[in-house]
């Protein structure tokens, strides 16, 4: 199988023993078996800040080639699963409030933090959507 072949979120999650029932319980509008992780193209990745490994859009989850390699080579299992769950939280967020409200809150939080003098990284890490995604992903991953 090619290193850039898409994979299902459920495959990365189950590979490390995370219960899909736990994911479904925490994220009721997400079906991990139907979320495809695709490799992001070069043009898309050029819009990402350094260090970003995946981005969730209304059209799916797009990942850096390194993430695709982790999956296909079988390395970095727990970290990969936590990243995938993190992106599933973003799908749940989009589903619960819709794209426009989610984007407005995300951008508003970011601009407010930057105006308050925070660096890009500090602003990004402090976004309510990102804090929630990290918290839920860590909680689910720790339940293994």
N, C-alpha and C positions, 0 to 999 in steps of 0.2 A: 504494500500500500504506500502511496506517495506521502511524503512528509507534510504536504499541504492539503491533504484530503480532509474535508470537514468531519467532525465527530459529534456525537450526541452528548449533551451535558450529562445525561444519566450515566453514560459509560465512564466518564472521568470520576463521577461521584461514587458510583458503586465499586469501582476498582480499588478504592481505599477503605471500603467497608462502611461508608456513610449510608444510613438508611434513607431510601427515597421517601418513605413514609414521613420521616422527620422533616425532610425538605418540603413535602406537600403540606404538612401540618403548619409549618412556619410561613409558607408562601402559597396560599390556597388557589391563587389564580394562575400559577405556573405549573406547567407539565414538563418536568425535566426530560422525559422521553421524546419530546417533540421539539426541543430547543437545539438547534444546530449551531455549533461553533465553527465559524469559517475563518480562513486566513484573510486578514485585511490586506488590501493592495497597497503598493508603495505610495500612491497618491494620498490615500486615506491616512496612512501612517505618518506622512509628512505634516499633517495637521495636529498630531498628538504631541503633548509635552513629553520631554524626556522621562523615561521610566514607566510610561503607560504600557501595560501589557494586553489590555482588552478594552473594548468600548461596546456598550449596549446601545442600539438604536431601535427605532420602531420596526426596522427590517431585520433585526437579528443581532447576534453577538459576533463581533469581529475581533480576531486575536492577532497578536504579533507572531511572526514565524517561529520565534523561540517557544511560544506556548504550544504551537502545533507540533514542534519537535518533541517537547516534553511528553505530550500525549502519545505520539506514535513510537517513541523510543522507550516508553514505560518508565521514564525517570521523573523525579520531582512530583510524585503522586499526591501527597497530602497538600502541598502548596498549590498544585494545579487544581485539586478538588475545591480548595477554599476559594481560589480565584473564580472558578466556575459558579460556585454558590453565590459569591459576591455579585456576579453579573446577573444571576437569577433574581437576586433581591432588586436590582434595578428594573428588571422586567416587571416584577410585582409592583414597584413604585409607579412605573408608567401605566400599568393596567389600572391601578387604584385611583389615580387623579387625572390621567390623560396626559398626552404629550405637551400641550400648551402650558398647562398649570405646572407640570413637572419642570419643564425647561425654564419657565419664568422664575420659579423658586430657586432652582439650581443657579441660574445666572444672577439673580438678585442677591443670593447669599454670597456668591463669589465676588461680585462687584462691591458689595458692602464690606467684605473682609479686606479687599485690596485698598479701598478708600480709607480703611482703618489702619493702613500701614503694614498689613501682613504681606509676606512674600507670596509668590504664586503657590508654592508647595504648602505653606501654612494655610492659605485660603482654601486650597483644594482639600486638604486633609480635614479642615473644619466644616466643610459643607455638610448640612444635615443629612442629605441623601447618601453621602459617602460614609459618614459616621455610622448610620443605620446599616448600610451594606456590610461594612467591616464587622460590626457587632454581631449581626445575625449570622454571617458566614463563620465567624470564630466560634460562636455558640453551637452551631450545627456541627461544625468540624470537630469540636471538642467532645461531642457526644458519641464519637466512635468508640 
